Amino acid sequence: MKSEPDQFGIADLARVKVEPWTGVRSYFARAHMRAMSVGDAVLFHHSNASPPGVAGLARVVRTGVVDETQFDPDGKYYDPKATRDNPIWDCVEVEYVATLLHFVAMDRMRAEPALSDMLLLKGMGMRLSVQPVTEAEYEAVVALGDTAPPPPPPRPAKPVRIAKPPAAATAARAPKPPRSAKGKPRKAAKAAATPKSEKGRAAVRSARATAVRHATSPAGKPSGKQPGRSSR
C-alpha cells in the first residue's frame, strides 16, 4: 500500500495507530482492497519520495469501510457522483506494526532475485496505490529491511592535473651587431679610414709610392722620382 510520506507516512501511522486507507480513486486498487481480509500483512510503501521504497509494516484490521473523503466537496478526493445511499469508494483500516530497521529502496528490491516477479516492479503495478504481494515476496522485503544495505560504490577519483614544467631557458644567442639609425647592420670599421677628398687620396697614394720606392731603391741613391707625386 503506497502513500506519500509528506502526506501520510509510516511515522504518521505509528502516531495514530489505526487509519482508514482513504483517497484511493483507482478501480484496480479498489478491487485489491476489496480482496483483503482482516489480519492480512501490509508493506507500507513511501511513494513520490527520493528514493521511493518500503518504510514499514502494517496489518488490516477492518474491511468494507466507506471512504468519507468522497463526500467532501472541498476535498481533494471528492466525487460528485457518490451519495450516502450509493457510495462509490470504500477502503480498509490498517494498524501500525513496525518501522523497518533499514529502508528498502526500489533499486534494492530490483536487485533481489526473489522479487523478480513482484508486481510493484513491473508495468502497471508501479502506478497502483494498492496491489497484491505474495507471502514469499513479503518475507523477502522484510529480510531486506533487517539487513543493512551495501555501501554505495566509491565515486571515481577526479583526474589529477599535473602542472606543466616551466619552459627550458632558451640558449644564449650571440649578440647582434649594432644597427645604424636606418636599421641596417653597420660594417666593421677598416684599420685606417680612407680620406674622402681628392687631395687626401693623392697624398695617401704619394705616401704609398714613396714607401715602395724606398723599399726597392739602393740605399743612399735617389729613386729618380720627384717627391710629392704619385707613381701612377
Secondary structure by P-SEA (a helix, b strand, c coil): cccccccccaaaaaaaccccccccccaaaaaaaaaccccbbbbbcccccccccccbbbbbccccccccccccccccccccccccccccbbbbbbbbcccccccccaaaaaaccccccccccccccccccbbbbcaaaaaaaaaaaaccccccccccccbbbbcccccccccccccccccccccccccccccbbbbccaaaaaaaaaaaaaaaaaaccccccccccccccccc
